[in-house]
């Protein structure tokens, strides 16, 4: 066990076989005693049933579950209904996001920003939910500037969020700088680093280009040099990310949140490397 609390993120599987596999991986990860497990939400709520089904299963397995909850295109009535449904399921934690619109959809809805959603959840449900929001140590890809991104983050926190989980990154300095700057804006709540295990270079490069996460040049070049040698990629990835986790824990990160990609091996390998 590490010296800090852990949490794991999953996405809703698309097939019955995927659902079955994820059940097995979750049981393996539960041996690490996570504080909670979160389940993502597709663009415009497109995976809502799958998300809620997975959340229900995790709660049934005796582990606290956090449902991702996005507001883009949503109305106050639909959000109110979904909050009631989640509360009835026993959910006590939400990851509140603006979310992405499915392609071809206009903006619509009653919520423009995640801060609007956070404020609405607090207004409607009081302290019924622990609310997490997203943070971007290397700046949100759609932000006008680092300053405006930080201000938007502080607004979300002050709207009623309890804590934040960051986009993944590979530069510990980016995280610590972001935390320092958020503190100067009056954000006192925990900001938990999101950790992405490296198991595939093509997948990582694709994700990082899409979400704006910076891959250090030496990491990118080494990954490219391995070509299709998956074993070497995994060994190198384990070295890079376990070192990052050690720096974060040593520097005072309040917890670690792992983007598992619905697998268990890479996350468990990382955590075995960390000092307890």
Secondary structure as GFF3:
##gff-version 3
##sequence-region A 1 276
A	DSSP	beta_strand	5	10	.	.	.	ID=ss1
A	DSSP	alpha_helix	16	30	.	.	.	ID=ss2
A	DSSP	beta_strand	36	39	.	.	.	ID=ss3
A	DSSP	three_ten_helix	43	45	.	.	.	ID=ss4
A	DSSP	alpha_helix	48	60	.	.	.	ID=ss5
A	DSSP	beta_strand	65	70	.	.	.	ID=ss6
A	DSSP	alpha_helix	76	89	.	.	.	ID=ss7
A	DSSP	beta_strand	93	97	.	.	.	ID=ss8
A	DSSP	alpha_helix	114	125	.	.	.	ID=ss9
A	DSSP	beta_strand	130	135	.	.	.	ID=ss10
A	DSSP	alpha_helix	146	158	.	.	.	ID=ss11
A	DSSP	beta_strand	163	168	.	.	.	ID=ss12
A	DSSP	alpha_helix	172	184	.	.	.	ID=ss13
A	DSSP	beta_strand	190	196	.	.	.	ID=ss14
A	DSSP	alpha_helix	201	211	.	.	.	ID=ss15
A	DSSP	alpha_helix	217	226	.	.	.	ID=ss16
A	DSSP	alpha_helix	230	250	.	.	.	ID=ss17
A	DSSP	beta_strand	255	259	.	.	.	ID=ss18
A	DSSP	alpha_helix	265	273	.	.	.	ID=ss19
###
